[in-house]
Structure formats: structure tokens, C-alpha cells
């Protein structure tokens, strides 16, 4: 099989690109045609899916609670004090790569200020402003000068790289980060003959705000781990910087996404780095850096390292929050569109799956269970993205209108009732998660009010609307584009 796949690489690639859209469209449409042909199978399919959703909701509530308790403890822990027993802790150098393209200056200053507020000595921190040549040179230079003026002498060094897109590259975070990392290795590490083993790389979006103890915690976890060169580190990314400035219909999915990120930290069997993460420069170098011709970069670099190192790559949680901006624009409908485009780009992570599947089948020397569990989680996470809303919201109730005779049978009557009961209980798990969420949402800002915080749980009556517009549709769009070969270009999320 390995030789056959390699020989027919293009055909296999195309078939695997069609697969996600084929699966999602067929699962979504199955209840509608199946209710006419095999109604019993449809009823049990919907029932079992709702039972799975019950289990998933319960699991998320429990893991979010556990993560919340760990985060609260970690926020108050003296990580810097725990570094002192390590004789070489001051040798650790952090390289924070911050790709930026047309971000407003105040967002960059806010993010870099959060790094300047770290309790770890700032002389152990390097910042790379990874800029793009396509940005207006005057605007780019103004931002660089303002940043260098404000933070002059604060860090070990602030570097500026300007990425020029080549013919074989795709515009986006992945190609920009690759250029910045390679530039830093050549012009700083190799030029000064420094030890690569003591450098830790952090991939950071331009709008991310760090907890003051983030890098002391990361340094401790790096030094305290004997398998540090086969690890990624992942904190909880919460989209709460501007949460009170966006409409309720987009506040709901951003809240759910934030709590999902929090809940995944204890799940090391499923945890894969995303959005903001760290790894040793040695692992990044061994894996071959980010791919310049891909849009998804976070799961991409994980699986690239996983297959390159023959398995054994894991993601270690950092129980601290990182605050990010939710998608926003200058008006209600523009914000909806901006959020839609962001989720579509995230859902386009499914484009990694053909490459992951091919490597699963062709790369030798990886323990079967290790690679199989990773593959199954990646496929489930990507393939199921568009289908949840249709199966949960529409379920069997609406399809049954096409077959009234089945709706009058015992099974046709019972399954909607049981599904309704199961999903009602799931709301209790959601409530427990929202209680946790309230402790992380900021209680300041021009649009914040205590009344808004109190009433925010009631916004979740908008879940069917926001779930359709900002989860199911962008996911289905991404799958369909890949299936029809209408490949997605990189679109930077607008900042206001």
C-alpha cells in the first residue's frame, strides 16, 4: 500500500480532498432521505448521536471545571521561585514570533506590553515582529519606530523581519513564521554561535495578551521535562479582549470557543497546539519549520513534528489564560462576516487531513496505537465540524415531517422525546461551564456593564442561530471548497 500511495500520490491526494465534503454532506442529508427509506436506522442514528453529545457535554463540563481549578492555582503560583533550583535557568532564551499584517499599532503595543509585564527577566526574551512586504512601507515603519521607542532596552532584543512572498509560498502566518524563524537562526543563533538547545519558540498572534507568569511557567515546564525536545506547550486562549464590544450573536460562539479551549487542557490524549503555543527551537528545526505553502499552521507543525520524530510528540498544558480578540468590524453585519471568515479559515484546517492520512499510511516506525489515536481525533475534529448543528438542532423532528406514518409509530414518537430530554440535560452542563466562564470575562471596558454580565447567559437562546451562521455554514463552506478544488486563500482577520 505504501508504494502504491507514493506512486499514485496525485490521485490519492485528490480523493482525500474530496472525502471530508463527501462525508459531511452525506451525513447531513442522511436523515432527510433516510427517513423515507430506512426510518428505523435514521431514528437510532440520531438517538446514538444525541447520547454521544450528552457524553461529550458531560466530559467538557468536567474537564473545564478541572482546568479552571488548575488555572486559578497556577495564576497565583510562584513559578519564578521554582526556577531557582535549576542551575541553568537563566540560559533559557524565549523567541516570540509575532506575525503581523496591518494590525493597528495599539493592538501590537498592548500585546508587547503584556510580555514586558512578565515576571521572568526580560533579558531572556526576544521578540520578532514578523511583518509582510505587502504592507504599506510607511505604515509599517511608523509601527516599528513606535514599538522600538516605547520598549527600548526592555527586552534582550526586538527584531523586525520583512517577509517577501515567493512563487512557491502562500500568504499567511505559516510562511511568515517560517521566514522569521529561519532568519533568526541564521542571523542570531548561528552568527553568535549559541546553543540551539536553550531556545524556546512561541508562536503568537499579534492580538494576544499574556498572563504575567506565562513565561516563567513555560520556562519551568521546559526545564523540568526530560522529554522537552518532543513537546509543545499550550495555554488556554480566551477570546475576551473585546468580548463586550461585539454583538450577542457572535459573543455566544466566542464564549463557547473559549470554554472549549479551556476544557481541552487536561485532555492530553486529544490536546493539539493551536493559535498560541511554544516548542523548543531544536524540535522546530528538526521538524523542518512551518510549511510555506499551507494555510493551517498549528496542527500542521504538530503533525509534521510527529511524523518526523516517529511519534512520541505530545502537548503539555499551561494552565494560564491568554486573552485574544474576538473577530470584530465596524458594524453588525460586517462583524458577522468577519467572524464567518475567521471560522471558515479555522475549519479549513481540514485541508491538512489528506497529508496526515498519507503520512499515517506511508511513514514507518511509528507505534500503531500512537499514530492511530492521533489520526482518529484529527479526522473526527475536522470531519464533524459542519454536522453537529444539523443533527442536534434538526435531529429527527423535521425529517419526520416527510414521513408522517413513521412519526406515528412508537419509535418515531419516542426518539424525539428522548432526544429532547437528553439535550435538555446537556443544558445543565452548559450552565456549569458558563459559571466558570464568568470568572474570566473582563469586568471593564467602555461597553461593559454588570447588567450585561448578569444577562449574558440568556444570550445562549441565540445558539441555534449563531451555531448555523458561525459554525455549520463556515465548516460546510470549507469542506465544499476543498472538495470542489476551490482552495482557500489566507484572509487576515480584520482588527478595529
N, C-alpha and C positions, 0 to 999 in steps of 0.2 A: 504493500500500500504506500509506503514511504516513497519508493522510487516512482510509482505511478503518479502520485501527487506532485512530485517535483517535475516530472516530465510534462504533465498537463496543468502547470501552475495557473495559466491564464483562465482556463476553463473552470478549474476548481474555485479560483478567486471569484469569478462571476457568479457561479452557482451559490457560493456562500454569501455574496452580497444580496442575492435575491431572497435568501432564506428568512431573515428577520421579518421583512414585509409580508412574505408569504404566510408565515406563522401568525403574525398579529392580525392580518386581515381575515384569515380563516377562522381564528378563534373568536373574533368579534362577530363575524357573520354566522357562526355555527348555530347559536340559539334561534336565529330567525328562520333559517331553512330547516334546521333540525327539528324544530317544534312541529313541523308538518310531516316529517318522515320518520324520525325516531324520537318522539317526545319524551319517552321514559329516560333515554340516555341524556337528553338535554337537562331534564329535571335533576338527575343525580349529579351531572357535571356542575351545575350551578350550586347545588347543595354542598358538594365537596369543596368547591372553591370558597364558599362562604365560611365553611369550617376552617379552611386554611387561613382565611382572612382573620377569623377570630383568634387563631393561634398566633398569627403574625402581630396582631394588635396587642395581645397579651404580652408577647415577648418584647415588643417595642416599649411598652409601658414599664415593664420590669427592668429592662436594660437601661432605659432613660433614667429611672429612679436611682439605679446603682451608679450610673455615670455622674448624675447630679451630686450625689453624696461625695464621690471621689473628687469632683471638681471643686466643691466647696472646701474640702480639706486641703486640696492642692494649692488653692488660691492663698491660703493662709500659712503654708508650709515654708520653712526657710531652706530653700533649695541651694542657695549660695553657701550657707553654712555647711551643708552636706558635701560640698565640693572640696572643702579644705583638706580632708584626709588624702585626696588624690594628689600625689606629688607633681604631676604634670598638668593640672587643670588649667593653668594659665597659658599653656601652649595651644589649647584649643582655639581655633580661629573660625568664626562664623562668616559665611559668604551668603548674603541675602540678595538674590537676583530678583529685581522688581521690574518686570516688563511694563512699559508704559507707552501708550499711544493716544495723544490728545486728551489725557486726563487733566482736569483743572488743577491749577497749582495748589489750591487749598487742600485737595484730597491727598496729594503727594506729601505736603507738609505735615498733614495730620498723621499719615502712616509712619513717616520717618520720625516724627516726634514720639510716637509710641515705642519706637526702637531706642530713641535717645533716653526714654524713661526706664529702660531696663536696669535691674539691679546688678546684672553682670557687668564687669568693667567694659566700657565701650571700646577700649583699645583692642578688644578681641573680636570686634565686629567690623566687617567690610560690607558696604552697600554698593551694589551695581545697579545704576539706573540704565536699564536696557531699553534704549529708545530706537525708533524706526526712522530711517532716512526719509520716508514719505511724509513725515510730519513737517509742517512749516518750520524752516530753519530758525526764523526769528523767534517764534513762539517757543520752540524747543530750547533755544539759548537763554531766553528770559527765565524759563523754569529752572534750568541748570544753575544759572547765576544766583537766583533767589535761594535755592536749596543750599548751594555751597556757602553762600554768605551766612545763612542762619545757623548752619551746622558745622562751620569751620572749626576744625580741631576737636570736634566731639568724638568722632569715630576714628578707627585706625586709618580708614581711607574711604572716600566716596568716589567710585569710578563711574565714568559715563561711557557706554558703548553705543554706537550708532549702527544698526543692522541694515545692510543693503540687501534687498531680496534678490536672490539669484534665480536662474531659469528653472532649476530643479527644486525650488522651495515653494512652500505655501505660506502666505502671510498669516501670522498668528503667534501665539505665545510660545509654541513649541520651537519654531525655527529661531525666534528671537532669543529664547533662553539658551539654546544650543550655542548660538554665536557668542553670547556673553560668557558662558562657562568656558568655552574653548579659548576665548580671548584672555580670560583671567588666568587660566592655567599657563598659557604661553608667556604672557607679559608680566605675570607676578610670581606665580609659584616656581616655574622653571627658571625664569630670569634671576630670581633671588635664591635659587637652589634650596627651596623649602620642602619640608616633609609633607607630602600629599595626605598622609595618614591622619594628620591633625586638623584637617579642614572639613567642616560640615557645611553642606549647601542647603539653603532654604529657598524653595520656590514660592514667591509671594506675589499676590495680586496687588495692584497699586492702591487699592482702597482698604486694605486690611489693617486693623488696629490690634496690636498685641497686648496681652496681659503683661504687667511689669516683670513677672517672674518667668516668662516664657523661655528665654534663652538660658537662664541658669538651670531651669528644669531640664531643658533639652541637653545641656552640657553634662549634667549629672547622669541622665539616662544613657548618653553616649559612652561615657567613661565606665559606667557600672555594668555594661553589657559586653560579655566576652565575644558575642557574635555581632558586634556593632557594624561590621562591614557587610552584613547581609540583612540590614534593617532599614526600614523607613520609619519616620515618626510623624504622627498625625494628631493635631488638636481638633477641637470642636469648632467648626466655622458656623457662626450665627449671623444671619443677615439682618442685623438690628441697628446698624449705624443710623439709618434714616427710616426706621420702621413706622414711625408716626407721621411721616410725610407722604406716604403712599396710600392709594385707595384701599378700602377694606377688602375688595375682591382680590387684590394682589398681596395684601398683608396676610391673608389666610395661607396661601401656599408657601410664602416665605417663612411663616411661623412653623408650618409642618416640616418644611425642609430643614430648618434649624434644629428642631427637636429630633428629626431623623438622624442628622449628623451627630448629635449628642448621644443618641441611643446606640449608635454603631460602635462607639469607642470600646465597650467591653467585649464586642463580638470579634475576637481575633481570627476566628475561622472565616469571617466574611469581610473584615476590615481591609479596605484597599485605599491607598492615599488619594486624596482629591483636593483640589483648589489651593490649599496651603499645606505644604509638607516639607520634610527635611530628610536628607540621606547623606552618608559620607561621600566626600569628593572621590574617594577611592572606588566606591561602588558605582558612582555615576560614570567615572572614567572607564571602569571595567565593562559596564553595560553598553558603552558607546554613545552616551548622551541622548538627548531627546531627538526624535526623528524630524528632519526639516520639512518633510513632505506630508505631514499629518496635522489634522486639526486637534483631535483629542491628545493631550499630553500627559495627564496624570496617571490614568490606568495604563496608558501606553508605556510609560517609563517603568512602571511596576512589572508588567509582563515581559518587557524587554530584558530587565534585570533577572527576572525569574527564569526565563529560558536560557539566558546567557550563563547564569551561575548554576544551571542544572537543578533548579528548585531550591527549597530552603529559605526563600526570601519571605520575610514577614513584616507586618506593620505594627509598630508598638504605639499604643495610645499615649498622648499627652493630655492629661486631664486638666486642661485650661482652655478658656474660650478665646477665640479670635473673632473680632467683630468685623463684618463686611457690609458693604452697601447692597441693599436690595435694588433691583432694576427700577429705574425711575426716569421720567421725562418731564416735559414742560406742561403736560396736560393729561387728563384722564385717559383718553384713548391712545395717546402716544405712549403712556406708561404701560398700558395693556400690551401694545405692540412690542415695546422694548422688552417686557417680561417674556412674552411669547418667543421672541427671537433668542433670548438667552436660554430658555428651556429647550428650544429646538437644537441649539448648539450643544447643550449638555446631552440631550438624547442622541445626538449624532455620534456619541461615544460608541454606539453600536457598530460603527464602521471599523472599529478595532477587532471585532469578533472574527471576521474571516482570517485575519492574520493570526489571532490567538488559536483558532481551531487548527489551522495548518501547522503551526508550531507544536501543538499538542500531539498531532499525528506523526510528525517528522523528526522532532528533536529527541534524541535518545539519551538515556542515562538519568532521567528524572523519575523519582519514585511514583508509581502509578497513582496511589491514593492522594498524594500531594498535588499532582497536576490535575487530577480529575475533579477534586473538590473545588479548586480554583476556577477551572473551566466552567463547571456547572453553575457556580454562583455568578460568574460574569454573564453567562448566557441568560440565566433567569432574570438578573437585574435589568439587562438590556431588552430582552425579548418581551418581558411582561409589562414594560413601562406603559404602552398605549392601551393595554387591555383591561387594567384594573377597573377603570371608571365604568366601562360598558358592562362588565359582569356584575359589579356591585350595585350600580345605580339602576340599570335597566333590568338586570337579572333575568328572571323567567316571567315576570309580571307582564311586561309589554309584549314579548313574543307570544305569550299565551293568547293574546287577542286575535292572533292569526289562526288559532286552533281552539275555539270555544269548547269543543267537545272534550278535549283533554283537560281544559281548565275545570270542567265539572267532575272529573274523576277524583278519587281520594288522593292520589299522588299530586295531581295538578292543583288541588286545593291546599294540600299540606305543605308542599315545598315553599311556596311564597310566604306562608305563615312562619315556618321555621326560619327561613332566611331573614325575615323581618325581625324576629326575636334575636337571632344571632347578631345582626348588625346593630340592634339597639343596645345590646350588652357591650358591643365594641365601643359605643359612645362613652361608656363609663371609663374605659381605658384611655380614651381621648381626653376626658376630663382630668384624669390624674396627670397626664402629660402637660395639659395647659396650666395646671397649678405649678408645676416645675418651671414652665416657660415664663411665668410672671416674674420670677426672681432674676431673670436675665434681660428682660426688655428694659432699655434705659428709661429712667424717670426724669428726663429733662428734654430740652429742645423746644423750639418755638411752637410746634404743633402738638406737644404732649400735654395731656391733662389727666388728672386722676380719674375723671369720669370715663375717658377713653380706655384706660387700663381696666376699669371695672367692667365696662361693656364689651371689651374685646372678645370674651368667649362666645357672646351671642353672634359675632360675625361669622361663626362657623356654620350658620344656616346657609351661607353662600358657598359651601363646599361643593355642591353639585355643579354650580356654575363655574367656579374657579377651577375645579377638577377637570371639567370638559375643555375650557378655553386654554388652560395653562398647564395641563398635564397630558391628557389624552390626545388633543389635537397636535401639539408640537411633537409628541412622541411618534404619532402616526405619520406626520409630515416627514420626520427624519427617516423613518423606516421606508416610506414610499419613495423618497428621493434616492436612497441607496439602491432600492430595488429597481428603479427606472433609470439608474445611472445619471441622475441629475444631482451630481455631487455638490455638497455644501461648501461654500467659501467661508472664510473666517469673518465674523462680524463682531467688532468690539462693542461691548455693552455701553450704551450712552451714559455719561455722568453729567449731573446738573448741579 
